Amino acid sequence: MDGPLNRAGRLVRWFLRPFEGQEPSFYRAVTACLLAAGLFWQMNALNKTYTTRLNFPLAWHYDSVHYVPLRPLPAVLPVTVTGQGWRLLRANLGWGTHPADLRPVPLPGTRYLPAEAWHRGLQTALEGLQVNEWAGDTLRLTFDRYASRRLPLGLPPDSAQHYTALFIPAEVTFRGPASLVNALPTPYPVALPPAADSDAEELEIAIKTPARVRALVATVRVRRQPRAVLRPRGRHRRTAETPK
């Protein structure tokens, strides 16, 4: 039977028959012609105008000494641009392009970066390309001031019922966004390891903090002692003798 594979094989042999028995220089010439044709087609295609979508990188510039973002700032911004194929290729591969410089005013309570504040940086970075569409008119962000607070250390309530503790150092400074640092409890609780894991009276414990808050001391030493159990005293009652 003359199946599809047999017909395909005959077609390939018919196509390759003119190349049989040729000198090696012939094959080199054919390969060079194919490469030249492909290169010419590619260069001609890159000279045309296209519209495509890019994830363009962003570079944030703000007063990082006194302010901190409460959420991660976006690293890229999806945009739809129109331009010459060469420029779009360079932007996609990152050749000779720089991130868009964004300079927000990091005041507490700011919830977004207005469009006019970042359109300029984006258009400057995408020189030679027309920005058609972007992901929304604003970039969501939230800043807060840095704050420091020195707090005494203590045991959590469940441990404080069974132990007394002496912390070295007795106080630790915490630094981070003001809204988070001001909400830290005082004394700041430092959890002890379970008694089954360590029965030593002196321990070295790492201080755990909420996200975006750090303690200026990573670990503290704790001297702990079991609390004395107070037992209620028994009441002795005298029994009066009944006179005979």
C-alpha distance (Angstrom), angle and dihedral (degrees) to the residues before:
residue distance angle dihedral
M1 . . .
D2 3.79 . .
G3 3.80 99.2 .
P4 3.81 129.0 -179.4
L5 3.81 91.8 -95.9
N6 3.80 92.7 54.1
R7 3.80 91.8 49.2
A8 3.80 90.9 48.4
G9 3.82 90.8 49.8
R10 3.80 92.1 51.6
L11 3.81 90.3 49.1
V12 3.82 91.9 52.6
R13 3.82 92.1 47.5
W14 3.80 90.8 49.2
F15 3.80 90.4 51.4
L16 3.81 94.0 48.0
R17 3.83 97.3 42.1
P18 3.85 94.6 88.7
F19 3.82 89.7 55.2
E20 3.81 95.7 54.6
G21 3.79 117.2 110.3
Q22 3.80 95.5 11.0
E23 3.79 124.5 141.9
P24 3.84 118.9 -100.1
S25 3.79 89.6 -111.7
F26 3.79 88.7 62.6
Y27 3.80 92.3 58.1
R28 3.78 91.0 47.0
A29 3.80 90.4 52.8
V30 3.81 92.1 48.7
T31 3.83 91.2 49.6
A32 3.80 91.6 49.1
C33 3.80 91.1 50.7
L34 3.80 92.0 50.5
L35 3.81 92.0 48.9
A36 3.80 91.8 47.8
A37 3.80 91.5 49.4
G38 3.81 91.2 49.3
L39 3.79 92.2 48.3
F40 3.81 92.0 48.2
W41 3.81 90.9 49.8
Q42 3.81 91.5 48.7
M43 3.82 93.5 49.2
N44 3.78 91.1 47.7
A45 3.83 90.7 50.2
L46 3.82 92.7 49.8
N47 3.80 91.1 54.5
K48 3.80 90.7 63.7
T49 3.82 126.4 87.7
Y50 3.80 120.6 -104.7
T51 3.79 139.7 175.1
T52 3.79 118.3 -137.0
R53 3.81 142.4 155.7
L54 3.81 121.1 -107.4
N55 3.79 134.2 -171.3
F56 3.78 95.9 -142.0
P57 3.84 118.6 -162.4
L58 3.80 121.0 -119.1
A59 3.82 129.6 -148.4
W60 3.82 114.9 -156.5
H61 3.81 120.9 -151.6
Y62 3.81 119.4 -173.6
D63 3.80 141.9 127.3
S64 3.80 97.1 -70.5
V65 3.82 92.2 171.4
H66 3.80 94.6 67.4
Y67 3.82 103.3 20.2
V68 3.79 136.1 52.2
P69 3.84 131.2 -170.3
L70 3.80 113.6 -119.0
R71 3.81 91.2 -150.4
P72 3.82 128.8 35.4
L73 3.78 111.9 -86.5
P74 3.83 112.8 -121.7
A75 3.79 113.1 -99.8
V76 3.81 96.1 -158.2
L77 3.80 137.1 25.6
P78 3.84 121.9 -147.5
V79 3.83 109.5 -130.1
T80 3.80 135.5 168.6
V81 3.80 112.6 -136.4
T82 3.80 138.3 178.7
G83 3.78 124.3 -148.2
Q84 3.76 149.1 112.8
G85 3.78 116.1 -45.2
W86 3.81 92.8 -117.2
R87 3.80 92.1 55.2
L88 3.79 92.5 45.7
L89 3.81 90.2 50.5
R90 3.82 91.0 51.4
A91 3.81 91.5 48.3
N92 3.82 92.1 49.2
L93 3.80 93.1 48.6
G94 3.82 95.0 39.0
W95 3.83 94.2 -121.3
G96 3.79 110.6 160.8
T97 3.80 93.4 -17.4
H98 3.80 128.3 121.6
P99 3.82 131.0 -155.5
A100 3.78 117.3 -94.0
D101 3.82 108.6 -96.1
L102 3.81 111.9 -130.1
R103 3.80 120.6 -172.5
P104 3.81 110.5 -171.9
V105 3.80 123.3 -177.7
P106 3.83 99.5 -120.8
L107 3.80 99.8 -146.9
P108 3.81 117.1 155.9
G109 3.77 111.0 -103.1
T110 3.81 94.1 33.1
R111 3.79 107.0 135.2
Y112 3.80 102.2 -179.7
L113 3.79 145.6 11.0
P114 3.83 109.5 -113.7
A115 3.79 117.4 -119.9
E116 3.81 94.7 -115.1
A117 3.81 89.6 56.0
W118 3.81 94.7 60.2
H119 3.82 104.3 24.9
R120 3.79 88.8 74.0
G121 3.80 94.5 53.0
L122 3.80 91.8 44.8
Q123 3.80 95.1 49.7
T124 3.81 91.5 46.4
A125 3.81 91.4 53.3
L126 3.82 92.1 45.5
E127 3.80 94.1 52.9
G128 3.80 110.6 171.0
L129 3.81 93.6 21.9
Q130 3.77 127.8 94.5
V131 3.82 115.5 -131.5
N132 3.80 107.4 -139.7
E133 3.79 103.9 169.5
W134 3.79 139.1 2.6
A135 3.78 136.1 -171.7
G136 3.79 99.0 -85.7
D137 3.78 132.0 -39.6
T138 3.82 95.9 -89.5
L139 3.78 139.6 40.7
R140 3.80 113.1 -131.8
L141 3.80 115.5 -131.1
T142 3.79 140.1 146.6
F143 3.81 126.3 -156.2
D144 3.78 132.4 -170.0
R145 3.79 135.0 -175.9
Y146 3.79 120.0 -100.7
A147 3.80 113.3 -110.9
S148 3.80 135.6 -176.6
R149 3.80 125.8 -152.0
R150 3.78 130.8 179.8
L151 3.79 113.4 -144.6
P152 3.80 134.7 -179.3
L153 3.78 116.3 -119.6
G154 3.76 125.7 -122.2
L155 3.77 143.5 163.1
P156 3.81 123.6 -90.4
P157 3.81 113.0 -102.4
D158 3.81 94.2 -104.0
S159 3.83 92.0 54.0
A160 3.79 94.6 39.5
Q161 3.81 89.1 63.4
H162 3.81 90.8 63.8
Y163 3.83 106.0 26.8
T164 3.76 143.5 38.7
A165 3.81 115.4 -146.8
L166 3.79 139.2 -161.9
F167 3.83 112.9 -156.5
I168 3.80 122.5 -153.2
P169 3.01 106.2 -130.9
A170 3.77 95.7 26.3
E171 3.84 93.7 -156.5
V172 3.81 132.2 37.9
T173 3.82 131.3 -166.4
F174 3.80 117.4 -127.8
R175 3.82 123.4 -160.8
G176 3.80 131.1 -167.6
P177 3.81 142.9 89.7
A178 3.79 110.2 -11.2
S179 3.80 93.8 -126.7
L180 3.81 90.8 56.9
V181 3.80 98.7 38.4
N182 3.81 93.1 50.2
A183 3.80 89.7 52.8
L184 3.83 94.3 57.3
P185 3.82 113.1 115.8
T186 3.78 122.7 -114.3
P187 2.93 121.5 -108.0
Y188 3.79 90.6 33.9
P189 3.82 108.9 -128.5
V190 3.81 118.3 -123.4
A191 3.80 112.3 -169.6
L192 3.79 119.0 -135.5
P193 3.80 121.5 -138.6
P194 3.79 116.3 -104.4
A195 3.81 113.9 -81.2
A196 3.80 89.1 -121.5
D197 3.80 90.2 62.0
S198 3.78 98.4 45.0
D199 3.80 129.3 12.2
A200 3.80 94.7 173.6
E201 3.76 116.1 125.3
E202 3.85 92.4 -137.7
L203 3.81 119.4 50.8
E204 3.79 138.1 174.5
I205 3.79 111.3 -136.5
A206 3.81 132.5 -176.1
I207 3.80 115.6 -126.9
K208 3.80 112.4 -123.0
T209 3.80 117.5 -151.5
P210 3.81 136.2 -177.6
A211 3.79 119.1 -93.7
R212 3.84 113.5 -73.2
V213 3.82 91.5 16.7
R214 3.79 120.6 98.9
A215 3.78 133.6 -172.6
L216 3.80 116.6 -132.6
V217 3.83 87.3 -138.1
A218 3.80 115.2 56.1
T219 3.82 98.1 -162.7
V220 3.80 137.7 16.2
R221 3.79 133.9 -162.2
V222 3.77 118.7 -121.5
R223 3.78 128.4 -161.5
R224 3.76 108.5 -162.5
Q225 3.77 134.0 -175.3
P226 3.80 129.7 -174.5
R227 3.75 114.2 -107.0
A228 3.77 116.0 -111.6
V229 3.76 111.0 -107.5
L230 3.78 110.0 -126.8
R231 3.77 112.1 -146.4
P232 3.79 120.1 -162.2
R233 3.79 114.3 -109.5
G234 3.80 117.8 -114.5
R235 3.80 118.3 -118.5
H236 3.84 115.7 -126.8
R237 3.73 113.5 -149.6
R238 3.76 122.5 -165.0
T239 3.72 118.2 -137.1
A240 3.76 113.1 -138.3
E241 3.75 114.7 -130.1
T242 3.74 115.7 -120.8
P243 3.77 109.3 -125.6
K244 3.73 115.0 -120.6
